[in-house]
Amino acid sequence: MLSPDQVAFYREHGYVLVKGLLSTEEAAAYRQECHALITRLQTIRDVDATWGSARKLSTAAVQTRLLHCHDVQFYAAAFARLIVDDRLTSAAAALIGGPNVQLHHTKMFIKPPEKGSPFPMHQDQPYFPHDRHSMIAAICHFDDAPLEKGCVRVVPGSHKLGPLPHDREGGWHLPLDRYPLEDAVPCPAKAGDVLFFSYLTIHGSGINVSAEARTTVLVQMRDPLDPPSIRTHESRGQGMMLRGIDPSCCTVKPSSEAAAATTMGGGAM
Ligand SMILES: O=C(O)CCC(=O)C(=O)O
């Protein structure tokens, strides 16, 4: 469980880095799962997810890469255990501010050594807007992420600005000249640390120029009573309850469409 100080820090700054949420042994085991998964996937498809806009942040002549997989819990059971881990979901519940935590999606990122792609500064909100802005991300670190590995950077307090206009080209991002990565606060992390932040918190990350990969899984979660404002970014597994219950299934009289979705295990997207 998070301390009241950690929750207060999150409310004020829009993020909180929870040290040692996982043990170093657990982090090492998840790291192995991630690298084994990407090795399997690379044999069948292109796994690079570098944003078009990120290319503009690369100063080196070398083309950066970002190895990626969405919804990792469908690929290895270890990740299914991670997303219902009581330590993760109790922290998420404290930050969301209710007893219930619902999955939106997960994504694994491996920033390869020496050329791991950056993320331009952005809010996550434009990707999947929700009415009440309860959405949070938890970035689980499976190896150390110092500054030179392209650790996540945040703009403290930016969650209070509400949704900001973003450029859409090359991935939703804030204007590169007005939001330089270097101006944001770096959040260097150790293996086992988890960085939580609001989907309104401006964040990004630099290039991994170190000799080691940076390995993370991001879990995006919300209050089940916070409906999506538009139908977008839907994915397999969305709506799964990670903690508590989904009260929305019993609060409205189901229309025939909603009843059909419930029967198919669809639930709220
Ligand atoms: O993992 C990172 O460095 C940042 C990820 C991120 O910003 C995102 O997925 O929205």
Ligand as a Chemical Component Dictionary entry (heavy atoms), coordinates in Angstrom:
data_LIG
# 
_chem_comp.id                   LIG 
_chem_comp.type                 NON-POLYMER 
_chem_comp.pdbx_formal_charge   0 
_chem_comp.three_letter_code    LIG 
# 
loop_
_chem_comp_atom.comp_id 
_chem_comp_atom.atom_id 
_chem_comp_atom.alt_atom_id 
_chem_comp_atom.type_symbol 
_chem_comp_atom.charge 
_chem_comp_atom.model_Cartn_x 
_chem_comp_atom.model_Cartn_y 
_chem_comp_atom.model_Cartn_z 
_chem_comp_atom.pdbx_ordinal 
LIG O1 O1 O 0 8.590 4.210 -21.868 1  
LIG C1 C1 C 0 8.826 5.384 -22.112 2  
LIG O2 O2 O 0 9.969 5.849 -22.160 3  
LIG C2 C2 C 0 7.696 6.344 -22.347 4  
LIG C3 C3 C 0 6.458 5.646 -22.805 5  
LIG C4 C4 C 0 5.379 6.607 -23.153 6  
LIG O3 O3 O 0 5.522 7.785 -23.042 7  
LIG C5 C5 C 0 4.098 6.120 -23.627 8  
LIG O4 O4 O 0 3.968 4.934 -23.925 9  
LIG O5 O5 O 0 3.167 6.933 -23.719 10 
# 
loop_
_chem_comp_bond.comp_id 
_chem_comp_bond.atom_id_1 
_chem_comp_bond.atom_id_2 
_chem_comp_bond.value_order 
_chem_comp_bond.pdbx_ordinal 
LIG O1 C1 DOUB 1 
LIG C1 O2 SING 2 
LIG C1 C2 SING 3 
LIG C2 C3 SING 4 
LIG C3 C4 SING 5 
LIG C4 O3 DOUB 6 
LIG C4 C5 SING 7 
LIG C5 O4 DOUB 8 
LIG C5 O5 SING 9 
# 
